[in-house]
Amino acid sequence: MKTILIPTDFPENAHHALRFALYLSENAHLKICVLHWTEILIPTSTPTNHYKELYDQQFEAKLSELKTNTLAVLNSVEHTKDVSKIQYILKDSSSFEDSTLEAIQENNVDLVIMGTHGASGIKKIFF
């Protein structure tokens, strides 16, 4: 196993998944990728020549939020992982599933760790 993907939308359960990934990677050389899926919506009234600039601003703001939230979790636990080696992935898509599958394929992910709440039936399938 070389690459772990942690999809997050910043709730406490996703933080538990990140902590678990850090625990797994403590004594191994594993790459950790933190994925956040979002939809960046630009008003249709935006002039075409401003669209890219507005999109890039929102993308960077959401990427910054991902990094800030991830670093807050990392600072709350003792870890030996070099945080500069954590890869941050922001996907702008209408589908969480498609974004996750894309990130898995693009980064040759071996393990996905997700925190969830209220998915009682899934506990029988995953651990």
Disulfide bonds with the S-S distance in Angstrom:
none
